[in-house]
Amino acid sequence: MMNITVLFPTATEASLFRHDSVRTVISGVGLSATAYATLKTIRDHRPDWLILAGVAGVYPHAPLQIGDVVLVESEVEGDLGFFTPSGFTHLAHLPIDMEFERRHTLECPYLDGMETFRRGRSLSLNAAMSPYVDTSTVDIENMEGAAFFHVCREEQQRFLELRAISNVVRPGDDDWDLPGSVQAMTTQLNVLVERLLHG
């Protein structure tokens, strides 16, 4: 039997998912908690597939709307940097660190055969809706994905990230649909799990 584990940042995001063949773990919110939970899960359970599943915000310019579900094709740790009098500088944009420039966008190399799922590019932040980060090349925002991608890639772990859009990333915008997005995410997570289990 295929060994699949799903990480959920919160119990709310995990609340509707039940599958007898799949282990679930509540990882906690944020990059640090996710890095720890991801590594611990890999070391303790050696899954064939590790999935991070949850909700996300969509940036206003992206071609997605609340209720859509995407497989995440890339992650960036968007607030990794520092402030100067002229504003925020991402660490990847420092001319002295060309190696970091090449590796700051983390790609998922395991999307072959997943063409029926929509794709999205994501930015991960500990401070959601940060007004100073560069969102021009991404579609969605979450608080865990970059840590998950980084640990899985370093550990040569096969992984996927599934996100449902719950809100628009716009301070003061209270048009959230958490129940609907959790339902949509769970529906597509079941489809994804069956695809992995049975090909």
N, C-alpha and C positions, 0 to 999 in steps of 0.2 A: 504493500500500500504506500502511495506517495505520502511523504511526511511534509505537511503544510502547516505553518503557523501564521496567524494574523495578529499584528500589533494594532491596537486602537489607542489613540491618545487618551480618551476618556470612556467611562462606563456608558455615558449617553450614546456615544458613537457605536459602541458594541451592543447596545441593548436589544436590537432586533435580530442579530445574527446567531443562528444555531446550525451547527453541522457536526454530525457524529465523527467525521473523519478529520476534523481540523481543530488544532489547539489554538486558543485565543489568549492574549496577554494584554493587560492594560498597561501601557508604557509610561503614561504621564505626559503632561503638556510641556512643550519647550524642547530646545535643542539638547540640553544637558541630560534631562531625564530620558530622552529618546536614545541618545548615544549609549547610555548605560543599559537600558532595556534591550536594545538591539544586540549589543555585544553579549550580554548575559544569555539571551535567547539562543544565539548562535552557538555559544560554548556549551550550554546545558542540553540543547535539544537537537543540534545539527540538522535543521530542516532542509528538505530538498528545495522548498520555496519559502521565502519569507515575504509577507505582504504587509505593507502599512496602509491602513484604510481609515478614512475620516472625512471631515468636511473642510472646506476652504472658502476663502473670499475670492471674488473675481474682480480684476481691474476694469474700470469703465471702458477702456479701449479694446478689450479682448472680445472675440466673437463667441462668447459663452453667456449663459444666463442662469439665474437661480434654478436649481433642479437638475442641471446638466451634470454628467459624471464623466470624468476623464482618467485615463492612465497617464501618469506623469512621466514625460520623456526626459526632463532635465530639471535640476535643482541648483539654485545659487544661494549661498548664505549672504543675504542682501545687506545686512548691517555690520559686516565685518570690516572695520576701518576706524577712522578717527575724524574729528572736526578740526578745521582751521578757520581763520577769520573769513575765508571765502566760501566756507561750507563744508559739506561732508565729502570725504575722499574714501572710496572703497579700496581695500588693500590691494586688490587686483590691478588697480590703475596706477600703482607706483611704478615708475620706470626702472627702479633698481631691482624689482622682483619679477622678472619675466617668466620664471618657472611658475609662480603663483598665477600669473595672467593666463597661462595655458591650462591650468587645472582648476580654476575657481568655479567653472561651470561643470557640474557633475552630470554625466549622461547615464541613462539606463540602457545597458546593452542587451536586454532580455525581452525586447518587444516583438521579435519575429513571431509571426503567427497570431498576432493580436490586432489585426487590421480592422476588425469589427468594432473595436473600442475607439472612442474619440481620444485625442491626445491633447496634452496641455503642458506648457512650460511654467515652472513654478519658482517663486522666490520664498525663502524661509527666513523668518524673523522671530526674535524673542519679543520684540515690541511691535505688535500688530498695528497696521495702518500707519507706520512711520512715514512722515511726509517728506523725508529727505533722501530716500533711496531711489535708485534708478529702476523704474519698472518698464522701461520702453521695450525690452525684448522678452517679457514674460506675460503670462496670462492670468495666473492665480497666485494667491498668497496663503501660506500656512506657517505653522510654528515648529515643525518637526522634520520635514523631508530631507533637508540638506545633511543633517546628522545621520539620518537613516541611510541615505545614499553613500555617505562617506564611509561609515563602518562596514556596510555590506561590500562595497568595492574593495576595501582594504583586506577583508576576510575572505574574498573570493566566494561570497555567498550569492546565490541566485535570488533576485528580489524584484518586486513590483510595488508601485504605489498607486492607490486608487483614491480619488477625491471627488466628492460631490459638492457643487456650489451651493452655499448656504446664504451668501450675502454679497453685496457690492462693497469693495474696499473704498470707503469714502467716509471720513469722520463725520458723525452726526446722522448717517444714514441708518435708520433702525428697521429697514425692510428685510429682516432676517426670516428664513424659513428653516429652522433647525429640524423640526419633525419631518418635514417633507424631504429635506436633503439626506437625513439619516435613512429614510425609507428608500430613496433612490439609490444611495450608496450600497445599502444592503442587497437590493435586488441585483445590481450589477456585480457585487462581490460574489454572490452565489453563482452567477454566470461564469465569472472568472475562475472560481474554485473548480467548478465542473469541467471547464476547459483544461485546467492543469491536471485534474485527476484522470480524465478520460481522453484527452487529446482532441 
